[in-house]
Amino acid sequence: MTPFQIIFNPISASELSRMPKELQLKILGEFRGLPEELLKTDVTGDVKGFGKMERQGKVLYRFRLGDYRVYFERNRLGIVIHRILSRNTLKDFLYRSSLPTGEDQELEQNPRFWELIDAAR
């Protein structure tokens, strides 16, 4: 298998570190099969089973894991995780933004969502 890195930005690393150890291990364990799925398509292609949002040429994927949503982007070395949000946190965000829940296209068009993602830069 090709070497594959999972890179946490400072915000996502902080979000993960605040979770109970059991939940951290569960989230990290779910990524064990993720690299193989991501390597099956080129960096710009769709990945089956993942939400996809795009803005100004930047593609962001959403991976559902129980009550959490992991937002990441692919690159040639692996993936960069931008945010790990509780379902309730995301619902709160969507409610405050007056967006219907579960609509990647609506999130894609909302600049406040991208500000949330880009906050680590």
N, C-alpha and C positions, 0 to 999 in steps of 0.2 A: 504494500500500500504506500502511496505517496505521502511524505511527511505533511502533516496538517496541523495548523495551530488554531487554538481558540483564544482570542485576545479579548480581554475585558478592558473597556475604557475606565477611567477613574469613577465615573458615576455608576456604571453597572457593577463594578467591583465592590463599591460601597453598598449598593442595594443587596448584592449577594451576601456580603459579610454580616448584614443586619438580620439575616434569616437564621432560623434554627439550623444547627449542623445537619440534622436529618434531611431537612428540605434542601439544603445546599447540595448534599450528596445525591439526592434524587434528581435535582436539576442537572447537575454535572453528569450523572449517569445516563440521562436521556440523550445527551450529546454524543454518546458512544457510537450510535448508529448514524448520527447526523452527517459526519464527514463523507461517508460512502455515498449517501444520497446526493450531497452537494457536488461531489466530484463527477457524478454521472452526466452533468450538463455543463456547458461552458459558463463562464462567469456572468454573462449577460442573460442567460436563458432562465426560463421559469423552472421552479422546483416544485414538483407535485406534493401536495399536502401542506404547503406553506402559503400564507398570505403574502402579497407583494404590493409595495407602494413605490412610486417613482417620482422624483422631483429633480429638475435640472440635471438629468443624466445620472443621478445617484439612485441606486436601487436598494430598497430596504425590505427585508423579509420579516414576517411575523411567524413565530413558532409557538403554538399553544401547548401549554404543559399544565394540565389541571386548572388551578385557579390563577395561573400566571401566564403572562405573555412576554416572550423574549423577542426583542427587536434587534436585528443584526444585519450587517452587510457582508457580502462575500468579497474576497480578494484572492490574489493568486496564491497566497500562503495559507489561507483558511478563511476564518470568519472573524469579524470584529463585532462584539456584542455592545450595543449602545445603551439599552435599557432592559431591565427586568421589572415588569410592572404587575402588581396584583390585579386580578380581574376587577376587584372593587375599585382600585385606584383608577384603572382605565375607564370603568363605568362612570366614576365621578368626573373624570376629564371629559368624557363624551357628553355627559349631562350638562356640564358647564359650557361646553362648546355648542350645545344644541345639535348634536350629531346623532343619527341613528346608530345604535350599537351594531358592531359586526360589519361595518361597511368600510373596507379598506380604501375604496375609491374616495369616500368622504374624508377619511383621514389624510389621504394623499393630497387633497386640495386645501387642507387647513394649515395655515402657516404656524399656528400655535402648537400643533403637533410636532412640526419640524423643529421649532424652537426647543421643545422638550427633548427631542432626540439630539440636537446639536449643542445642548447645554454644556457638554464636557469639553468643547473646543475653545 
